[in-house]
Amino acid sequence: MDIKISVRHGRLHEATQEHIRAKAMKLTHLFQRLMMIEVVVDLQDKIVEFLVSAEHKHDFVASKSDPDILAAVDQVMDKLERQVSKYKEKIMEHRRTPATGEVVKPPKQP
């Protein structure tokens, strides 16, 4: 899985980038079918945005504005964790749900 971090209007310290990578890797523990995670950090407007691509063309997007970049990353991760777990539950429930068609009983024989 690829993790791309892009920064607008400045540079991030290597420690901050590693913190973001470590947080992003936690998403793979929730859902293994993630293909790529793109992180966009806008230092001028103090916005952090995550774009997560999963198999079968399903994307998760979350963004947050906060003066503290690391706090914004934590808040975005909370949003993404909810989105991913909700999607995973939806997939798992779809697999478990039996067909809703009625079973026709054979007519009684006298």
Secondary structure, 3 states (H helix, E strand, C coil): CEEEEEEECCCCCHHHHHHHHHHHHCHHHHCCCEEEEEEEEECCCCEEEEEEEEHHHEEEEEEEECCCHHHHHHHHHHHHHHHHHHHHHHHHHHHHCCCCCCCCCCCCCC
